[in-house]
Amino acid sequence: DHITKFPPAARDVESVTAIATGPAKPVITAPPTFRGRPGHPEYDGPAQEAEECDDILKEVSGGTGKVTLEQYFHYFNVTDEHSRRGNAIADMFHERDLDGDGVLTKEEIEQML
């Protein structure tokens, strides 16, 4: 028995406006891996970037410090290596693998930043 009236009553417009505009002050949120960037309120400088790079490298590489193509795919949530996105991610990996040994090291990853 719900009937929408047009034009809506003033009380309906106020509730829709409140929902559409959201809270009075926006809240900036970002995953920890993105907080070490200039412009973010929690940015502490290059030392923070280096620390976050180390943390990401440890997590992605399984603690070895070297990221394989398979781990790179996993990091970027690639489920089909032969898809257009999979090919683009593979190309990106190979561009960053400066010595062509099939793994990304900390030094090669730092070159991306």
N, C-alpha and C positions, 0 to 999 in steps of 0.2 A: 504494500500500500504506500510505497514511497513515491511521491510526485514532486518533481523539480519545478519550481515556479520561475518564470522569467518575467521581469527582472527579479533577481533575488532580493529578499528583505535585507535591510541594513545590517541586522545582526549577523546574517549569513556572510555578507561581504567582509565584515570585520574579522570573522573567524578564518575565512579563506586568506585574507591578507596577512594575518598573523602566521599562518602556516607557511605561506609562500615566501615571506621575508625572513623567517627563521629567527635565531636569537639576535639580540641587539648588537653584541660584539662577536665577530667571527673568531673561531678558535683555530689556530694554525697547528695542524698535526702532520707528522711525517714519520715514516719508519726510521729507526735509528741510522740506517745506512745513508739517509739523505740529510741528516742534520749537520754534517760536517761540510757544508757548502756556504760560501759567502751569501749573505742576504737572509739566511735562516736565523731566527732569534737566538738559537743555541749554538751558533758557530763560534768556535774558539780558535780558529786559525789553522795553518798548515799542519801543525802537530796533530790536531784532531783528525784531519783528512788522512794522514799517514796511519794513525792508529785504526781508523775505520777500515782502511784498505787492508791492513794486516788481518783484522777480524774477519772480513769478508773472504779473503784469500784462504784463511784457515778453514772456514766453514765450507766453502765451495770445493776445496781440494781434499777435504777429508783429513786435514792436518799435514799433508805432504808438502804444501807450499808450491805445488805445481798443478795447474788446472788442465785437464785433458779436454778434448772436444766433447766427449760424452758428458762430462761434468758441466761444461759451458752450456750445452743444450739443456741440461737439467736446471741450471740456474735461471735460464730464460724461459723455462716451461715449454720447451719444444717437444711435442709428442710425435711429430712426423718429420724426420730428418730430411725427407725428400720433398716436402712441401715448399712453397715459395718462401715462407718465413724461415723454415729450416735451412734452406740454401742461403738466405741472407745472413742468418746467424753464423753459419759455417764460414761464409766469406769474411765476416767481421772477425771471427776467430783467427783465420789464416792471415789477415792483414796485420793483426796484433802479435802474431807469432813471428817476431822479428828474425830469429835465427833458424826458423823452419824445422824445429825439432819435434813439433807436434804437441807441445805443452806451453802454457803461458806461465811465466815466472813472475815474481813480485816486480822485478825491474821492468818487464814488458807491460804489466798491468799499470804500473806507475806512469809509463809513457802515454797511456790513454787519458790520464787525468789532466 
